Amino acid sequence: MYHVKTMNKISKIGLAQLDDRFEISDTMEHEDAILVRSAKLHDYDFPAELLCIARAGAGVNNIPLDRAADAGIVVFNTPGANANGVKELTIAALLLASRKISQGITWVKEQSAAGADISAVVEKGKSAYVGPEIMGKTLGVVGLGAIGVLVANAAAALGMNIVGYDPYLSVKHALNLTPGVEVVGTLDELYAKADYITLHLPMTPDTKGTLNEAAFAAMKDGVRVVNLARGELVDTAALKAAMDSGKCAAYVTDFPNSDTAAIEGVVAIPHLGASTPESEDNCAMMAAREIKDYLDNGNIVNSVNLPVLSMPWAAKTRVCVITKNADGAAVTAAVPAVASAFKARGDYGYYILDTDAAVDAAAIAAIPGVLRVRVLSK
């Protein structure tokens, strides 16, 4: 029996991926696995039994990745599972950035509350909410992963010219881009060409404040920015200065804070990017499958803190070893494997060793640098 703790409300369709060998509860103690969405785990005391954490979503800022890795705990995310939901909201955000739709709706509600003759005031006041069409304009897509590619293709279908930037663009995602998308080598090239900019990159120490004072200075006057990725990607002071000066004509974000929400011209959405039943189901199903495959087979897919490695079973017993700066020869010598695989990620290593021989797990665990040993049976 495996014990799974849910830290947020998780889709029932996702939980159904776990059979009756998995006991699931939001009050579980000594859990083998955690299923989480947005709950913050930085101060969470990981039990010794915890083997993996699956984030039903892409962002993992709420999880202490290094602390988990040093404890031999695999952290998964679910890239692409909510991509369509975010893509659709991004297209809506581009229109919100152009047409002053939300501001106009708010104005009509205010006129109604004041007792005005709506049919009369609308015709007189609508000129304040004029905005350009997106067709024929250039959209700069920063980050061409699962979401960025879908956004680029959808915006191209709406008649926009697309310029993309991603220093880590994969062959798979490049092949999925619609013909005609221009991929540039630097952000400054994208800034110089884009009438609209949309962000689809992870928030890391390197990407924090990507849109800063220098970035806005390199953009076209009147640029319109959409940020449905993470609020910290945009420097708030630089954004306010750009909005005040007219350098940035509109900013739509799914990650508002008290400062950005108060800036004139900002459209603040309450983190709705993946808030669709379909996205929640897809993320939960992928997260549950990742947990099941790891607990049952030792396979690691979509890990954000440890090596990714999968292998078909070749014997009745499987030994899974997570290491940090360990002597690999000592690990492999401890298991007379009939088949094996190894993958490294920085200082961390992961071994899958299939064997028909008896296994001394305690001896393997005693090897310096070994963080976790699991022995599975088929």
MOPEVEN-V978206 format. One record per backbone hydrogen bond with DSSP energy under -1.0 kcal/mol. CO is the residue of the C=O (numbers start at 0). NH is the residue of the N-H. E is the energy in kcal/mol with one decimal. If there is no record, write none. Layout:
co={CO	CO}
nh={NH	NH}
e={E	E}
This chain:
co={1	2	2	3	4	10	11	13	14	18	20	22	24	31	31	32	33	34	35	40	46	50	51	52	53	54	56	59	61	62	63	64	65	67	68	73	74	75	77	81	82	83	84	85	86	87	88	89	90	91	92	94	99	100	101	102	103	104	105	106	107	108	109	110	111	115	116	117	119	120	121	124	125	126	133	136	137	137	138	139	140	141	144	145	146	147	148	149	150	151	152	154	155	158	160	161	162	163	164	165	169	170	171	177	181	185	186	187	189	194	195	196	197	203	206	209	210	211	212	213	215	219	222	223	224	225	226	229	230	231	232	234	235	236	237	238	239	240	241	246	249	250	251	252	256	259	262	264	266	268	271	273	275	276	277	278	279	280	281	282	283	284	285	286	287	288	289	290	291	292	292	293	299	301	308	315	316	317	318	319	320	321	321	322	326	327	328	331	334	338	340	342	344	346	347	348	349	350	351	352	353	353	354	359	360	361	363	366	368	371	373	375}
nh={22	31	32	24	34	14	15	16	17	21	1	3	5	50	51	4	53	6	55	43	49	73	33	75	35	56	77	62	40	64	67	68	69	72	71	52	303	54	80	85	86	87	88	89	90	91	92	93	94	95	96	98	103	104	105	106	107	108	109	110	111	112	113	115	114	117	120	121	123	124	125	127	128	129	136	160	194	195	162	197	164	199	148	149	150	151	152	153	154	155	156	159	158	135	138	181	140	183	142	168	173	174	175	180	163	189	190	191	193	223	139	225	141	207	209	211	234	215	216	217	218	222	248	196	251	198	253	232	233	208	210	238	239	240	241	242	243	244	247	222	224	266	226	268	260	262	265	250	252	270	274	275	279	280	281	282	283	284	285	286	287	288	289	290	291	292	293	294	295	296	298	297	308	76	299	377	354	375	352	373	350	370	371	348	330	331	332	334	336	353	351	349	347	324	344	322	342	320	340	318	337	338	316	363	364	365	366	369	323	321	319	317}
e={-3.6	-2.5	-1.8	-2.1	-2.8	-2.2	-1.7	-1.9	-1.9	-2.1	-3.3	-3.3	-1.5	-3.0	-1.3	-2.9	-3.0	-2.9	-3.1	-1.4	-1.5	-2.2	-1.6	-3.2	-2.4	-2.2	-2.5	-1.7	-3.2	-1.5	-2.2	-2.6	-2.5	-3.0	-1.8	-2.9	-2.6	-2.4	-1.6	-2.1	-2.6	-2.5	-1.8	-2.3	-2.1	-2.0	-2.5	-2.2	-1.6	-2.4	-2.3	-2.7	-2.1	-2.5	-2.3	-2.2	-2.3	-2.2	-2.2	-2.4	-2.5	-2.6	-1.5	-2.4	-1.5	-1.1	-2.5	-2.4	-1.1	-2.8	-1.8	-1.6	-2.0	-1.1	-2.1	-2.7	-2.3	-2.1	-2.8	-2.7	-2.2	-3.2	-2.4	-1.2	-2.6	-2.6	-2.4	-2.5	-2.9	-2.1	-1.8	-2.2	-1.6	-2.3	-3.3	-2.4	-2.9	-2.8	-2.9	-1.5	-2.4	-2.4	-1.0	-1.6	-3.4	-1.3	-3.1	-2.1	-1.9	-1.8	-3.3	-3.2	-2.6	-2.0	-1.6	-1.3	-2.4	-2.5	-2.0	-1.3	-1.1	-1.3	-2.3	-2.4	-2.6	-2.0	-2.1	-1.5	-1.8	-2.4	-2.4	-2.4	-2.7	-2.1	-2.2	-2.7	-2.8	-1.9	-2.2	-1.6	-2.6	-2.8	-3.1	-3.1	-2.5	-1.4	-1.9	-1.2	-2.2	-2.1	-1.4	-2.0	-2.5	-2.3	-2.7	-2.9	-2.1	-2.6	-2.3	-2.6	-2.5	-2.2	-2.2	-2.1	-2.6	-2.7	-1.9	-2.9	-2.6	-2.1	-1.3	-1.7	-1.2	-1.8	-3.1	-2.4	-2.6	-3.5	-2.6	-2.5	-2.5	-3.0	-1.7	-1.9	-1.6	-2.5	-2.1	-1.0	-2.0	-2.8	-2.5	-2.3	-2.0	-2.4	-2.9	-2.7	-1.8	-2.2	-2.0	-2.9	-3.0	-1.2	-1.5	-1.7	-2.6	-1.2	-1.6	-2.1	-2.8	-2.4	-3.0	-2.8}
